[in-house]
Amino acid sequence: MEKQNCKKRQLRGSSSLCTSEKKKQAKRQKCPKSSKGQNNSQLPVTCGCKEGILHLKKYNNEEECIFSEGQWFKPSEFERFGKKERNKKWKISIFSNGIPLQKLIEDGFLSSKSFKKSKVQDAKKEKSPVGLEQQESDEKIDDNQDDGDDDDEDDDDDGIDMSVFKGPTLRVTCGSGSGILYKCRFAKGHCGRCIRTKDVWLSPGDFIRLNKPDGTWRKDIVAYGIPLGKLIMKRVLEPHMINCDCEICEEQDQYLQNDDVCFVCDSGGDLVCCDECPRAFHSHCHLPAVDEDSPGSQWSCTFCVIKNMEDSSRKTQQEVLSSPVSQYTLHCQCLLLQLLHDCMTDPCTNVPGYSKNICGPMMLGRVKLELENNDYKTVREFVSDIRQIFNKFCTSTTDSDSSRMTSRLKEVFKKEFKTVFKLL
């Protein structure tokens, strides 16, 4: 009973135990129909006193896409039909459920289209002076619209290798900021915390405000040099409907605050979620192991506990190494958790034969077990054991990728040791 209550509290964002399988199931319900039963390929639109239906497929093909009173219109034509031509920008004149189309474009649900007139239409209007006059008026309106289309995207392929965008994640950057975008969490610009930075989950809107406040997320957040707006047009990313009522869109302030997989072993299941950072762990993967039946309302992982420790004193490396492990248990645990994480998330874990390597989760797991059993007397013994694993591996493998991974782990160990123990 206590365990069930704990799970329920976590879904409200206040406690520790969460089930990633339930999260994933919720995310697959990406874009259900609205409560009105509106077809997801159509949007109800209004302009002035006129009502119509915008067909998304026709819109994306830059065709006459709005059907109203038995007629088909392009957006600029529907704007004139609704007697709003003086606005000279259909994106702010046409509304869907009270929201201007400009907002839907900014949120990534609609791509920005110019809707140039076809040659057939131009030829018809050239037949009469009235038509010619109307044509000049229409061109002025369209020019004004194009001038304001800051989000227009070139839909040409430009030689882009689309294979790099396959997979569940994208590495994204904006200015000096960087993060990992998880496609399954992407919803709209202002909701759906889909970008994982080092410290937190952010929506695209939050990410742009943090790194480039005067920018737009569709243009200024890029993956492999390609703006997210263009990736939406290429169907790499799929925005949710404006009236989507899935859990990502409805509960963005309380839902998906933590990772879907364990920080240590990179797999899902029943996870204990930290209340101070996005990390999540299997109870047995964390150090120290977490009691799943504990109903506590708040839980902080070892990383956050170390971060919050008030210790202004600085020590030398020799002082730390000669100290008993019992004095620095949390520090050793934090250091080992970081190594296990880097070991499992390194690309080298996918190389053939990696599981046979003596360096990695198997050997570091032995260090974890000995640390849990209090087998180390001093910090020096703990550090020495890890360094021996690195050295043995470097002399026993000829695989360049795995050697590179070990070299990187050694650098991580050196850097984190100095940071965690607050050395001089």
N, C-alpha and C positions, 0 to 999 in steps of 0.2 A: 504493500500500500504506500509506504514512504517513497519507494522508487517511482511509482506512478505519479504521485504528487509532485515529485521533483521534476519529472519530465514535463508536466503541464506548466510548471512555473517557468521552465526554461523557454518554452514557446512564447511566453509573455516577456521574455528578455530579462528575467530577474534571477535565474538560478543556473544550475550547472549541467545537468544531464540532458543531452539532446540526441535525437536519432537522425543521422544524415539520410538514411533511406527514405524517411518521411519527407525530408526536405526535397530530395530529388524527385519524389513522386509529385509533390506540390508544384515543382518547377516545370514538370512536363505538361501541366494544365495551363500552358502559356497564354492562350488567347481564347477563352470561351466566349460564346455569344453573350451579348449584353442582355440585361433583364428584359429588354423590349424585343429580343429575338432578332436583332438586326444582323443581316448577313455580313460576315467579316470582309467580303469583297466589295461592299458598298457602304457609303456614308450618307446619312441625311444631311442636306445642306440648305441654307437659306441665304438670300441676298435681298435686302429691302423687304418687300412684301411677297417675294417669290420663294417658293419651296421647290426642291428638287432632290435627286439622288445622284451622288458622285460615284461612278464605277471606277474602281482602282486600277483595273487592268487597262482600261482605255486611257486613264489618266497617265499611267506610266509609259504608254505608247504615244503620248502627246496627241491623242485624238479628241474628237468631241466626246466628252466624258460625263457631262451633267445632263440628265434627262428631266425635263420639266414641262408640264402641260403639253405633252405629245411631241416635244421637240428635243433635239440634241444640241448642246452648246459646249463651246470651249469656255474655260473659266472667265476670260475677258468678255466674251459674248454674254455669259450669264450675268456678269456684273452690269452690263448695259441693260439687259432684260429686267433686272431688278431696280433700274433707275439709280444706280450708284456709280455711273461712269465718271463722275467728277472726282471720285477718290483716286482714279487712275492707278490703282493697285488692287487687283482682285484678291490678293492674299490676305488683305485686311478687310475687304468688303464682304467676302463669303465666309459664313460661319457653319460649323458643325457642332450641334448640341451646345450652342452658345460660345464656342471656342473658335477664334479666327484660324483660317488655314495656315497662316504664318506660324502660329504656335505649333501646329502639327508638324510643320516642316522643321522648326527648330528642335522639336523633340525626336526627330528622326522617323516619324511615322509616314510622312509624305516626303518625297524628294522634290527639289525645286525644279520646276519646268518652265520653259520660256513660251511654249505653244506658238511658234511662228506660223503664220498663215500659209496655207498650201498654195501651190501655183494655180490650182483649179479655181480657188476662191479669188485669187488676184485677177485671173483671166476674165471671170464673170463680171467683176467690178469695173474692168477697163472698158466695158461695152457702153457705158453711159457716163456723162459728165457728173451726174449725181453719185454714181458708183465710184468715180475717180476721186471726188471730194471726200466721200466716206472712207475710201482707202487711205488717203493721206491722214485723216483724223485717227483712223485705227492704228496707223503706223506710229503716230506720235504717242498714243497710249501705250502701245507695246514697247516703244523705246524707253518710256518712263518706267515701265514695269521692269525691264531688263536692267536699267541703271540701279534699281533697288534690290536686285537679286544677288546679295552678297554670298548666298549659300549655294549658288548654281554650281553643279558639278559636271565636269566633262565625262561623258559616259563611254568614251572611247577606251579601248583596252590598254593603249599606251605601252604595249609589250610587258604588262605585268604578269609575273609568274604567280598565278592564283593558288598553286599548290602549297605555297608557304602559309596560306591562311587556313589550311585544313587543320583539324584538331580542335580540342575543346577550349583552348586558351590562345590569347594573343598578347605579346609583349607590347605595351603601349607607352608612349612618351608625350609630354607636353612641356615645352620649355626645359627646365632642369629636372622636372618631376618624371618619375617612371613607375610602372606598376604592371600587374598581370590582369588582363580583362578575361573574365570567364563568360563564354557565350551563353551558357544556360541561365545566367543571372541577368543578362541584358534585357531591359524592358523599354525604357524611354530615357530622355536626357535628364529628367528631374527625379526619376525614381528607378529603383533597381540597383542595389549596391553591387555592381559587377566588377569593379576595379579594386584589386587587392594591392595596396602599397605595403611597405614594411610594417606599418603600425596599425592600419585600419582599412575597412572596406568603404568605398566611395561610389556614388553614382557618377556618370559622366559630367553632370552639371557641377557636382561638388569638386570633382577632380580639376575641372577647368577653372573654377573660382579659386582653388588653392594655388594653382601654378601659373595661370594667365587670366586674371580677372576681367580684362578687356577683350578676351577672345571668345570664340564660339566652339563648343565641343565638337561639332560636326567637322570643322575645318582644322582645328588646332590640336586635337588629340589624334595622333597618328600611330599606325602599326606598320612596321617595315617601310616607313616613309609615305604611306597611303592614308589619307584622312578617313575617319570613321564614316563620314557622310558618303564617300565613294564606296566603302565596304558595304554600306546599307544598300546602295544601288546595285551592287554586285551580288546581293543576297548572302554575303558572308555573315552579316548580322541581320536579325529580323526583329524590328521593333514590335511591341505589343500594340493592340488596338487602343485607341484613345479611351474607349469605354470598357477596357479589359478590367475584370474584377478578380483576377487571380491573386494569390497571396503576395506575390512580389510587388504588384502594383497597389494593392489595398493596404498592406502592412509594412511598407518600406521602412518605417521608423523603428519597427520592433522585430522584423523578420530578417533572417540571413545575416546576422551580425558576426557570426563566427564561420570558420572554415568548414568545408564539407568533409574533409579528410583529416586523419590524424597527423599532427605536425611531425611526429617521429617516423612512423612507418608508411605514411602517404596512402593509407587505405581507409575506407569508410566503416560504418557500423555504429554501435552505441558510443558516443563521444562525450567526454566531459569538456564543457566549454568555459573558457576563462571569461570572467566578467569585466576584465580590464583591458584585454587585447583580443584580436581576432583568432588567436590560436585555439585549437581543440585537440584533445588527446583521448586515446583509449586509456582506461583507468590503469591498466598494467604497463602501458608504454611510458607514462609520465614518471618522473622521479621527484619526490617519492610517489609510490603508487597511491591512487586515490580510492578511498572507500566508497564504492558505488551506492551503498545504502545510507550514507550520511545525508540527511535532509537539509543541510545548511543552505541559507538563502544566498550567500555570496561565496565565490571560490576564485582564487587567483593562482595562476600557474607559477612555477618556480622562477621563470624569467621576470615576471612582474614583482614577485616577492623580493628578488635580488635588486631590481631597479628601485624599489621603494625603501630599501634598507638605508637607514641614516648612519653612515659611517664615513666621516670626513678624514679619518686617518689614512695615510699612505704608507705602504710597506715595501721593502725590497723583496726581490724574487727569492733570495736566500732565506729570508725570514718566513715567507709563506711556505716554501718547500720543506723546511724543517719543522713546521707546525703539525700537530696531530690532525688527521682528517676530521675528527669529531668537531674541531673548531671551525672547519670550513666545509661542512657536509653539503650545504645548499650550493655553495660555489662550485664544488666538484660536479654536483648533479646538473647544474645549469650548463656547465662547460660540456659535459658528456651529451646532454640532450641536443645541444647545437651541432655537435659532430655527427650524431646519429641522423639528424635532419639533413645536413649537407650531404651525408653519405647516400641517403636514400633518394634525394631529389636531384642529384647530379646526373647529367645525361649519360655518363659512363655506366650507370646501373643497367642500361639497356643494351650494352655491348654483349656479343656472344661470349659465354664462359665467365661472365662476371660473378655468378654465384659460386664459382670454384675458387675465386680469389681469396687469399687469406686476410686481406684488408677489407673492411666494410662492416656491415651489420652483424655478421656472425662473430667476428673477433671483438668488435666493440661491445657486442652484447655480452660477451664474457666479462669485460670490464664492468659493465652495468651490474651484472649478477654479483661480482665480488664487492662492488661498492655497496650494494643493498645488504650483503651479508656481513658488512663491516670487516672485511678481510684486509683492508689497507690500514696501516697504522699511521703513516705520515702522508702528507700531500705529495712528497717526493716519490713515494712508491706508486701512487696513482698516476702521476705524470710520467714516470719512467715506464710503466706498463704500456701506456698509449704510444710513447715514442718508440718502444721496441716493436710494436705492431707496424708502425709506419716503416721502420728501417728494414724489417724482415720482408715486407711486401716489396719495397723498392729493389731489393736484391734478388727477388724470386720471380719477377715478371718481366717479360719483354714487350708487353702490350703498351703501346704509346698512350692510348686513351686512359687506360687504368692508371698508368704512371702519372699522367697529368692530374688525374683526380686525387691521387695520394699527395702530390705536391701541393695541390690547392687545399686539401684538408690540413696539411701541416701549417700552411699560412693562416688558415682559419683558427687553428688551435693556438698558434703563437699570438695572434691578435686578440682573440677572445680571452685567453688566459690573462693578459695584461689588463683588459677592460674589466672582467668579472672580479678579479682579485684586487683591482685598484692599485696597481704597482706604481712605484715612482718612475 
